[in-house]
Amino acid sequence: MTPETASISVAPSPVPVPDAMIEKLLSAPRVVIVSHVKPDGDAFGSTLALAHLLQNAGRNAIVVGLEPVAPSYQFLTQTQPILPAAEYLPQEGDLFAVCDCGSPDRLPGPLQVFLEKLPSVSIDHHKTNSGFGDVSYVDPSASSTAELIWRIARKAGWPLDQASATALWVGVVTDTGRFAYDNTTPETLEFAADLLRQGQLSTAEVNEQVYGNVPEAQLRLQARAIDSLQRSPDGRVALISLARSDYDACGAAGTDSENFVNLPRSLRGVTVAGLLYEGDQPDQTRLSLRSRPPYDASLFCSRHGGGGHARAAGATLDIPISEARQSILRELTAWLDSHI
């Protein structure tokens, strides 16, 4: 199928919440809520909301390992603290609730060993999720993991308060691009409307915190990212890249470039856009990829051991960024050409 012949698809029916999921969450002496490394808005929103909901239901719940906390999401931690992964000490009966994480190896390193030993549940909307955990609730048709937490709350009869609704709102607006992406379904808008009805949240305040709270270092880093722009000869592929020296020169943190991939994606004529940045290990490069229909970004990233969604995915490449800039541009160009 080519972009010219692609048609609008109807979203599949939502996957129902397993009864065993709610039973597990309510019967555990303590629920330890975790998510993937380099957490984004949906990771923060879904985990913090689940903690609020369980605590309001009289259960013991903590959030562990969501670090570092980007400035955009720090306001959420004022009502729900986050325990650093290195400080977690297991207690008898702990249940790991893994949110918005496609596989166990995406958890912070210090927590991975505990997941192998303790009971766990998985709540996720990535289609590449491996279905791990004693109980898993995975629905790729959902806009966000926040939407799945809302479904769990609705089935369990848990009312939303301002804190849980605000966290869920952050999860859904960041993963749908403020309801602009094609993962926005009728149920997603019903979910959003329910947050407004029940949660008494201020959408303007959330928008200001998430999108209007940019530090100067981030703005300077964005300028460097734009200067690095590369495009394929036909213009359909656009890449930007950042070396560790770019972050250092701007006094920026890794969290400052979270949404930079949307810069090349916004260019006219671009079908696939990517952000390359140096990883934590020497000669390691991380790729954040965005695509337009009908191209599936997760299929491309799976070639490199990554995954994600059809329109947003990522992978880690075991090559230096200087090599990745050229090889990924060539590979993406060839990938698009093979679909013509």
C-alpha positions in Angstrom: 0.0 0.0 0.0 1.3 3.5 -0.9 0.5 6.7 0.9 -1.8 7.6 -2.0 -3.9 4.4 -1.6 -3.9 4.4 2.2 -7.4 4.6 3.7 -8.6 5.6 7.1 -9.0 2.5 9.3 -11.5 2.0 12.0 -10.1 1.5 15.5 -10.6 -2.0 16.9 -12.9 -2.5 19.9 -11.1 -1.9 23.2 -9.6 -4.9 25.0 -11.6 -5.5 28.2 -9.8 -5.1 31.5 -9.0 -8.6 33.0 -10.8 -9.3 36.3 -7.5 -10.8 37.5 -5.8 -7.4 37.0 -8.0 -5.6 39.6 -7.8 -8.6 41.9 -4.0 -8.5 41.9 -3.8 -4.8 42.4 -6.3 -4.8 45.4 -5.0 -7.9 47.1 -1.2 -7.1 47.2 0.2 -5.9 50.5 2.1 -3.2 48.5 2.0 -2.3 44.8 5.3 -1.1 43.4 4.6 0.9 40.3 7.4 1.3 37.7 7.9 2.2 34.1 10.6 2.4 31.4 13.9 4.2 31.5 13.9 7.8 30.2 10.3 8.2 31.2 8.0 10.3 29.0 4.6 12.0 29.8 2.6 8.8 29.5 5.1 7.0 31.8 4.7 9.7 34.5 1.0 10.1 34.0 0.0 6.4 34.1 2.2 5.5 37.0 1.4 8.4 39.2 -2.3 8.2 38.5 -2.3 4.5 39.4 -0.6 5.3 42.7 -3.2 8.0 43.5 -6.1 5.7 42.6 -4.8 2.8 44.7 -4.0 5.0 47.7 -7.5 6.6 47.5 -8.9 3.0 47.6 -7.0 2.4 50.8 -4.1 0.4 49.3 -0.4 0.8 49.8 1.3 1.9 46.6 4.6 3.6 45.7 6.2 4.8 42.5 9.8 3.7 41.9 12.5 4.5 39.4 11.0 7.2 37.2 14.1 9.2 36.8 15.3 11.7 35.8 12.2 13.8 36.1 12.0 16.3 33.3 11.1 19.9 34.3 7.8 19.5 32.4 6.6 16.8 34.7 8.1 17.9 38.1 4.8 19.4 39.1 3.2 16.0 39.2 5.6 14.8 41.9 4.4 17.5 44.3 1.5 15.2 45.2 3.2 11.9 44.6 6.8 11.3 45.4 9.0 9.0 43.4 11.5 6.7 45.1 14.8 6.3 43.2 15.4 2.9 41.8 18.6 2.4 43.8 16.8 3.0 47.1 14.0 0.4 46.6 14.1 -2.4 49.1 11.6 -5.2 48.5 9.0 -6.2 51.1 7.2 -9.5 51.5 4.2 -9.5 49.2 5.3 -6.7 46.9 3.6 -6.7 43.5 5.3 -4.9 40.6 2.9 -3.0 38.4 4.8 -2.3 35.2 3.2 0.6 33.2 3.9 1.7 29.7 6.9 -0.6 29.2 7.1 -3.1 26.3 9.6 -5.5 27.9 11.4 -6.1 31.2 14.8 -5.0 29.8 13.4 -1.5 29.4 13.1 -1.1 33.2 15.8 0.8 35.2 18.7 -1.6 35.7 18.4 -1.9 39.5 14.7 -3.0 39.2 15.1 -5.7 36.6 16.4 -8.3 39.0 13.5 -7.8 41.3 11.0 -8.3 38.5 12.4 -11.7 37.9 11.7 -12.7 41.6 8.5 -10.9 42.5 4.9 -11.2 41.2 4.0 -8.6 38.6 1.4 -7.3 36.3 1.9 -5.4 33.0 -0.3 -2.5 31.7 0.7 -1.2 28.3 -0.4 -0.1 24.9 2.8 -0.9 22.9 2.0 -3.4 20.2 5.5 -4.9 20.6 4.8 -5.7 24.3 5.9 -9.3 25.0 3.0 -10.0 27.4 5.1 -10.5 30.4 3.9 -10.6 34.0 1.5 -12.9 35.9 -1.3 -10.8 34.5 -1.0 -8.5 31.5 -3.4 -5.9 30.1 -2.1 -4.8 26.7 -4.2 -3.0 24.2 -2.4 -1.4 21.2 -5.6 0.3 20.1 -5.5 2.5 23.2 -4.1 6.0 22.8 -1.9 5.7 25.9 -1.3 3.6 29.0 -3.1 6.4 30.8 -6.2 5.4 28.9 -5.8 1.9 30.2 -5.4 3.1 33.8 -8.7 5.0 33.3 -10.4 1.8 32.1 -9.1 -0.1 35.1 -10.4 2.7 37.4 -13.8 2.7 35.8 -14.2 -1.0 36.0 -13.0 -1.1 39.7 -15.3 1.8 40.6 -12.5 4.1 41.7 -13.5 7.8 41.5 -11.0 10.3 40.0 -9.7 13.1 42.1 -7.8 16.1 40.9 -4.4 14.6 41.3 -5.2 11.3 39.4 -7.1 13.2 36.7 -4.2 15.6 36.2 -1.7 12.8 35.9 -3.9 10.9 33.4 -4.4 14.1 31.4 -0.6 14.5 31.1 -0.4 10.9 29.8 -3.0 11.2 27.1 -2.1 14.7 25.8 1.6 13.9 25.4 1.0 10.5 23.7 -1.7 11.9 21.3 0.1 15.1 20.6 -2.7 17.1 22.2 -5.2 14.9 20.4 -3.6 15.5 17.0 -2.2 12.0 16.2 -4.2 9.2 14.6 -4.2 7.2 17.9 -6.9 9.5 19.1 -10.2 7.5 19.0 -13.7 8.2 20.0 -13.0 6.4 23.3 -9.9 8.6 23.8 -12.1 11.7 23.7 -14.6 10.0 26.0 -11.8 9.3 28.4 -10.6 13.0 28.2 -14.2 14.2 28.8 -14.5 12.0 31.8 -11.3 13.5 33.3 -12.8 17.0 32.9 -16.1 15.9 34.4 -14.7 14.1 37.4 -11.2 15.5 38.0 -11.7 19.3 38.3 -8.4 19.7 36.6 -7.1 22.9 34.9 -6.1 22.0 31.4 -4.6 25.5 30.9 -2.3 25.0 33.9 -1.3 21.5 32.7 -0.5 22.9 29.3 1.6 25.7 30.8 3.6 23.2 32.9 4.2 20.7 30.1 4.5 22.9 27.1 5.2 26.4 28.4 7.9 25.7 30.9 11.0 25.5 28.7 14.4 26.2 30.3 16.9 28.3 28.3 19.3 25.4 28.0 16.6 23.4 26.1 16.0 26.2 23.7 19.7 26.5 23.0 19.9 22.7 22.5 17.0 22.9 20.1 19.0 25.4 18.0 21.9 22.9 17.7 19.5 20.1 16.8 18.0 22.2 14.0 21.5 23.0 12.7 22.2 19.3 12.4 19.3 18.6 10.0 19.9 16.1 7.2 17.5 15.0 4.5 17.4 12.3 1.9 17.7 13.4 -1.7 14.0 13.2 -2.2 13.3 14.9 1.1 11.1 12.2 2.5 13.6 11.3 5.3 14.7 14.0 7.8 17.1 13.4 10.7 18.5 15.6 13.4 21.3 14.5 15.8 22.9 15.6 19.1 26.3 14.6 20.5 27.0 14.6 24.2 29.1 17.6 23.6 26.0 19.5 22.4 24.2 18.8 25.7 27.3 19.9 27.6 27.8 23.1 25.7 24.2 24.1 26.4 24.2 22.9 30.0 21.2 20.7 29.0 20.1 17.3 30.4 19.0 14.3 28.4 15.4 15.1 29.2 15.6 18.4 27.4 15.5 16.7 24.0 12.5 14.5 24.7 10.2 15.9 21.9 12.8 17.2 19.5 12.0 14.4 17.0 8.8 16.4 16.2 11.0 19.2 14.7 12.0 17.3 11.5 8.6 15.5 11.5 6.9 18.9 11.0 8.8 19.6 7.8 6.8 19.7 4.5 7.3 16.5 2.5 8.8 14.4 5.3 7.4 10.9 5.7 9.9 9.5 8.3 11.7 11.7 10.8 14.3 10.7 13.4 16.3 12.0 16.3 19.7 10.5 16.9 21.6 11.1 20.2 24.5 9.6 22.0 23.7 6.8 24.4 24.9 6.1 27.9 27.7 3.7 26.6 30.6 4.5 24.3 29.8 4.0 20.7 26.1 3.8 21.4 23.4 5.8 19.6 19.7 6.0 20.4 17.2 6.5 17.7 13.7 8.1 18.2 11.6 7.6 15.1 8.3 9.1 13.8 6.5 8.1 10.6 3.4 8.9 8.6 0.9 6.4 7.3 1.3 3.8 6.0 4.9 3.3 7.2 5.3 1.5 10.5 8.1 3.0 12.6 8.1 0.0 15.0 8.9 -2.4 12.1 11.9 -0.4 11.2 13.1 -0.1 14.8 12.6 -3.9 15.4 15.5 -4.4 12.9 17.7 -2.9 15.6 16.1 -4.7 18.6 13.7 -1.8 19.3 10.0 -1.3 19.1 7.1 0.9 20.0 4.1 2.1 18.0 3.3 2.3 14.3 3.9 6.1 14.3 6.4 6.4 17.1 9.2 4.0 18.0 12.8 3.8 19.1 15.9 1.6 19.2 19.5 1.6 20.5 22.2 1.2 17.9 25.6 -0.2 18.8 27.5 2.3 16.6 28.9 5.8 17.2 26.7 8.7 16.3 29.1 9.9 13.6 28.4 6.6 11.8 24.7 6.4 12.7 24.0 9.8 11.0 24.9 8.4 7.6 23.9 4.7 7.9 20.4 5.4 9.3 19.7 8.0 6.6 20.7 5.5 3.9 18.7 2.7 5.6 15.6 4.7 6.0 15.7 5.9 2.4 16.1 2.3 1.2 13.3 1.2 3.5 10.9 3.8 2.0 11.9 2.9 -1.5 11.2 -0.7 -0.9 7.5 0.2 -0.1 6.9 2.0 -3.4 
